[in-house]
Amino acid sequence: MALDGMDQARINLGLDRMRQLMARLGDPHEHFRSLHIAGTNGKGSTAAFIARVLKEAGCKTGLYTSPHLEKFNERIGILSLIHI
């Protein structure tokens, strides 16, 4: 089926259903601090730089990047600074 032949009435754009789902789950995204980096170029290096700065400041930091190079688990990292 060509894209121009699709029934536009069935497409529901918007975030209403996602907001309802998140509310039913207790709005978990409201209970942790996060930073979303978006744009065309430099997201990976910017994310790595910020994660490293936060780690050095003593924060436990998670980092999710996409795409992966070889294995899916390359996308996810937990960084924490351990003082000895």
C-alpha positions in Angstrom: 0.0 0.0 0.0 1.4 3.4 -0.9 1.7 6.0 1.8 -0.8 8.3 0.1 -3.4 5.5 0.2 -3.3 5.1 3.9 -6.4 6.0 5.9 -5.4 9.2 7.8 -8.4 8.9 10.1 -6.8 5.9 11.9 -3.6 7.9 12.7 -3.8 9.5 16.2 -1.0 12.1 16.5 -0.4 13.5 19.9 0.7 12.4 23.3 -2.6 11.9 25.1 -2.4 8.1 25.2 1.2 8.2 26.4 0.3 10.7 29.1 -2.5 8.4 30.3 -0.2 5.4 30.3 2.5 7.2 32.3 -0.1 8.5 34.8 -1.3 4.9 35.3 2.3 3.8 36.0 2.6 6.6 38.6 4.6 9.0 36.3 8.0 7.3 36.9 9.7 9.9 34.7 8.9 12.6 37.3 10.9 10.9 40.0 14.4 11.1 38.6 16.6 13.8 37.1 17.4 13.5 33.4 19.0 15.3 30.5 17.9 14.8 26.9 20.4 15.8 24.3 18.9 16.3 20.8 20.2 17.8 17.6 22.0 17.0 14.4 25.7 16.7 15.3 27.7 16.2 18.4 25.2 14.4 20.6 27.4 11.5 21.4 30.5 13.5 22.4 28.3 16.0 24.3 26.6 13.2 26.2 29.9 11.6 27.0 31.4 14.9 28.2 28.4 15.7 30.4 28.4 12.1 31.9 32.1 12.4 32.7 31.6 15.8 34.4 28.7 14.5 36.5 30.8 11.4 37.4 33.7 13.5 38.5 31.3 15.6 40.6 30.3 12.4 42.4 27.0 11.7 40.7 25.9 8.2 39.7 25.2 8.7 36.1 23.4 6.6 33.4 24.1 7.1 29.7 22.1 5.7 26.8 23.3 6.2 23.3 22.2 4.9 19.9 23.1 3.3 17.6 25.4 0.6 18.9 28.5 -0.5 17.0 28.6 -4.2 17.6 26.4 -5.2 20.6 23.1 -3.7 21.8 24.4 -3.4 25.4 27.0 -0.8 24.2 24.2 1.7 24.3 23.8 1.6 28.1 26.3 2.7 30.7 26.2 3.3 34.4 29.0 5.6 35.7 29.8 6.1 39.3 32.8 7.5 41.1 34.2 5.4 43.9 36.4 7.3 46.3 39.2 5.1 47.8 
